[in-house]
Amino acid sequence: MTISALYQIYLQYPIVTTDSRSCPEGSIFFALKGDNFNGNTFAEKALKEGCAYAVVDEAQYADPENTRIILVDDCLKTLQKLANFHRKQLGTRIIGITGTNGKTTTKELIAAVLSETHNVLYTLGNLNNHIGVPLTLLKLRASHDLAVIEMGANHPGEIKALVEIAEPDYGIITNVGKAHLEGFGSFEGVIKTKGELYDFLRQKEDSIVFIQNENPFLNDIADGLTLIRYGVNENIYVNGKINSCSPYLTFEWKAGKDGHLHHVQTQLIGEYNFDNALAAVAIGRFFGVEPAKIDYALTNYTPQNNRSQLKETEDNKLIIDAYNANPTSMMAALKNFKRMEVKHKMVILGDMKELGDSSIDEHQKIVDFIGTCNFEKVILIGEQFEETEHPYDTFPNVSEVIKLINQDKPKGYYVLIKGSNSMKLGLIVEHL
């Protein structure tokens, strides 16, 4: 079946699912495959559960007499092509966003600001990969003014593949840092891969890039692009400065040198969120959102999912940033925590994953920096931290730390909790 023919079916049944446990009435099931599952085996079940059609790529699961089962060469590629075809038919203006750190928070902030004036579709959670991007695009409707599509990668070429599906008109790379070095091979590999967004936009007529003005790595790869700059320099499109970070980020911004000064009190922890917020200001201003509405959106945005959250318990105040971690974000979190003007600081850090041969060296840099911080308590978790040289308490896993906390609960502390998601540091929260 051609993509255009499949698209006619999609127009009748515009809900797409890849999970046979979630089959809304009248949806289309795509039988994707993973390391431990084969969606083809669930096609019949999906039809019985409510799907109108099932798309499979193995002939043994395609009954020639059942016109509700559609056989294709490759379900994933068909899903991606269908999403791209749909994107082209609607012509919705799309903002593509990637970066090492902060892309999900920045995406949420941008969406919050734009939604004050526009009908915006944006990536839910972190559905930012080769499956999540097409699924998001297939939620586009004619009523949407704009879409904010997040794109993640841990190997070279992945951003290139995603931008060819989404075909963004605008782009933003939040930053580049040391993450997924095992997959990228080097920091230079990170820059090259994130820069694939710029490479696509460079070839697209009338494209625009929003860029952090003071980031040398991004400026080095931005030749030939139309740039809208945000940062601290007074002479650029949107500029600002941090007023406070104890603990919430408070900042001010204005448009150009002579613009009206705006003060924003956010519910975000960490000065590293300043650039994320300023990016949302710049994009909001570009798309015509009134300044008062920009300020309102940023003031009222509440972080979720263990991303820069402040949680007060009966005994402590927790800064939870345990969704992900890499050397760049870990160091930024520690530097911010060091500068915070609060008493009784404690850090609980978990291993940073996917760093390849650089892993022990990068973990050693972290513990060396901790030595300059005078934190009252330090707890490290994981095999990588166990391999480093330091005087701090180290545990193999979260369960051992929970046992310690339950025996001798800390009280009256600000506690920074930071580590890769797979370390499951979120389990510690209810015990503090």
Buried (B, 14 or more C-beta within 10 A) or exposed (E): EEBEEBBEBBEEBBBBBBEBEEBBEEBBBBBBBEEEEBBBBBBBBBBEBBBBBBBBBBEEBBEEEBEBBBBBEEBBEBBBBBBBBBBEEBEBBBBBBBBBBBBBBBBBBBBBBBBBBBEBBBBBEBBBBBBBBBBBBBBBEEEBBBBBBBBBBBBBEBBBBBBEBBBBBBBBBBBBBBBBBBBBBEBEBBBBBBBBBBBBBBEBEEBBBBBBBBBEBBBEBBEEBEBBBBBBEEEBBBBBEBEEBEBBBBBEBBBEEEBEEBEBBBBBBBBBBBBBBBBBBBBBBBBEBEBEBBBBBBEEBEBEBBBBBBBEEEBBBBBBBBBBBBBBBBBBBBBBBBEBEEEBBBBBBBBBBBBEEBBBEBBBBBBEBBEEBEBEBBBBBBEBBBEBEBEBBBBEBBEBBBEBBEEEEBEEBBBBBBBBBEBBBBBBBEBB
